[in-house]
Every structure is written in C-alpha cells, then in structure tokens.
Amino acid sequence: MNDVVTGVIRWVLRLVVLAMGVLFFLSLLGAAAVLALVWGLRALWARLTGRPVTPWVMRMDPRTGWSTVYRSTARWTAQRPEPPRRDDHDVTDVVPREIR
C-alpha cells in the first residue's frame, strides 16, 4: 500500500511542477505577444499618420553613469582643510635602535 501512495504522490508532484513550468512559459509567451502587438499597432499608427517609425531604444550612455558616480563620491571624499603646520623646532629627533 505504501508503494501505491508513494507512486501517486510522486506523479502528482511531477504534474504540479510540469503545470507550473507550462504556466510560466505561457505567461512569458503572452507578455511577448502583447509587446509585439503594441509595437505593431504603434508602427501602424505611425504609418497612417505619416510619421517615421522610431525604434524603442534605451538611452544609456556609460559615460553619464560614470560621471554620476564620480560626482556623487566627490563630496564624500573631499579633503578637509588641514590645520596649520607646527614649526620645525617642535619636532624632536628620534634615535633608531638596533632590532634584535
């Protein structure tokens, strides 16, 4: 009896995992189809109105990212003004010792 219950649970678990995979695949396929439909309608509307079809692009310039980070750290790493230096006569000489 234990073998039958174990076998049924194993098959049910396999079917549940398979159903989750199919659902995930279909949701990705649906999202891609909606995106393609929106893109197609946008291109069709641009052609009907006589405007050029502009592509969807991500405007990302690596230089702007670098300069943003570089500028944001400049205020945190700025050097504080140093106190005025002491006169040389305040410095004492040190006699080196031999290391044993």
Phi, psi and omega in degrees: 000323180296324180295323180292314180295318179297318178296318179295316179297320179298316180291322178296318178297318177298316180295323178294316179294319178296318179296322177295320177295317179295319179297318178296316179298315180294326177291320175295320178296319178295319178296319178294322179293319178295318178297317178295322178295315178297318180295319179294317177296323178294317178293320178296317179296322179294321179290322179293324181271355178081014178267154177289147178278113179265136181285157173277121180228154172261118181275099182226118177249120181301332180293325179290324176296317180295315182292327177296314180293318182296318180289326182289330179276346182296324182284334181276334182257011181295140180285135174280151179297135182282148175291158180299144181289150177281163178290159181291337183286349176280346183276133177254148179282149179247135178266119180290143177255160178280135181277130180259000000 
